[in-house]
Amino acid sequence: MSELAAYEIVAALLADTVDSDDAEGRIHLLGGGVRAIVTAELPATHQRLGILLAIKTDGGDPAPLEMIVVHVDADGEERELLRGDLVPVGRGAGTIVWVGFNLPPLLLTAIGEHRLEFRGIGSTTYVITFDVTRRSADEADEADAPSFRPIVLPGSNETN
């Protein structure tokens, strides 16, 4: 894995889907603001989860970023989800570059706090946490497939 100490992940957002348009330097985000995945039973497979990362560079156009994404479940079990070069969209000296990608289906085997660890960029591992919870009776879903629970804005009972 390449040493990218000059790079640092400064923000991340979970979403339904993230698609990159390299030609126009844009990233399309659908369903951003995931804080939990709800499911009727375990084990379950969540079919879609996108990630948008903001990566700070020390200037110039960065080379493709070699990264490993690891899912750590509530029981501490690790599963490597993705390994490879992620090419930033939107480059410029001394700026934040954006990397958007989708993960393969996510196997859920435990209720509780889960982590996505981004390893290989900078000197530390960047971590996003999300909860996996059981679906309540009032959250019934016809398909019983795992689904997202959105972020609740501070001071409000309304979701984003």
HUFEN-V994011 format. One record per backbone hydrogen bond with DSSP energy under -1.0 kcal/mol. CO is the residue of the C=O (numbers start at 1). NH is the residue of the N-H. Records with the same first field share a line. If there is no record, write none. Layout:
CO: NH  NH
This chain:
4: 7
8: 56
11: 54
13: 52
14: 33  34
15: 50
17: 30
19: 28
21: 25  26
26: 21
28: 19
30: 16  17
33: 151
35: 131
36: 149
37: 133
38: 147
39: 135
44: 108
46: 106
49: 103
50: 15
51: 101
52: 13
53: 99
54: 10  11
55: 97
56: 8
65: 86
67: 84
68: 119
69: 81  82
70: 117
71: 79
72: 115
73: 76
77: 73
79: 71
82: 69
84: 67
86: 65
89: 98
92: 95
95: 57
97: 55
98: 89
99: 53
101: 51
106: 46
108: 44
112: 132
114: 130
115: 72
116: 128
117: 70
118: 126
119: 68
126: 118
128: 116
130: 114
131: 37
132: 112
133: 39
136: 139
147: 38
149: 35  36
151: 160
153: 156
158: 153
